[in-house]
Amino acid sequence: MAESSSRTLVCSVLFVELAGYAHLPAGEQMRQKRMLNALLAQELTQVPKAERVVHDYEGAAAVAFLSDVEAGLVAAIGVQGGAGELKLRTGLNFGTVHVVKDLGGQTTIVGDGVNDAQRVAGAALVGQLLASGGYRDIVSRLSPDHAALFEIAALRSDAQRREHELFLVRFDRPAQAAPARGAEHASVFDAGPHLIVSGYERATVQRALDELAAKGARVVSPISRVGDKWMASCDHPEVRLSECNVEKLGFTSIVTGPTRQAVAAKVAELAELGSRLQGEIEEQAGVWTAVCDTGGARR
């Protein structure tokens, strides 16, 4: 996202949190957070990266939609509707957000707009999507269909004892048509450090993972059910391939790497240059090794 070190704007903010996260065992916290991240990433694929900023929290996440107010509503409905076993509380707000760079150089969001979205989510029951009055007013002006989704749910008092209306967003999850057998394909999309694989059939997700594994990818979170879909995540095959090391000793090259698939892929690259694999690719102490004869390699 090309920008200066700090920007201030008024935009829509989605905040989603896992209810009861702090009381879960550590392993279950990690599992549910991965599922939430995968679900959120899936719903954000239609929003250009330059038009959104995601801030990760412990057991929660916030997303600022920098230009499209309606995108927040669509994403929120998708996340809440596809929650499956996840116990989510979701809030929408329209307010002031500061887009800044943190100490690590990553773009993040702070400000009242984010804090208020978190408060709205905190007021929701498990499975509910609530919106602030400000968000409801803005998005309702865009379409009568949007206005019909909101109904008054509660009044919330702030620190100055001013009352604010909260609106429940009512929606029916559309029935998912079963894909024709043999026509279903898993979707693979970039979620930052990982790839997210999703599909309506477990077998198609497994096939996609197998294909990525053959290129050197490593599974980060195994296949699990998220709403109507099966999802899993893995690291980038290119990243794993780049972790391979090639040491040259005369006409011999020794290839080492983190996975058999990554080493095999690197060996295939060398073979295109005329190298020949000597023996089998072997693993020792967690490191995979291959020995190649480069005597006939093109120079």
Protein Blocks (a to p, Z undefined) as FASTA:
>chain_A
ZZdfbdcddddddddddehklmpcfklmmmmmmmmmmmmmmmmmmpcfklcccdddehia
cdddfklmklmmmmmmmmmmmnmmaccddddddddddddddfkopacdedjklmmmmmmm
mmpcehiacddfklmmmmmmmomklmmmpccfbdcddfkopacdddddddddddddddde
hjaccddddehjaccdddfbfklmmmmmmmmmmnopacfbdcddehjbccdddddfklmm
mmpccddehjaccdddfbfklmmmmmmmmmmnopacehjaddeehiacddddfklpcZZ
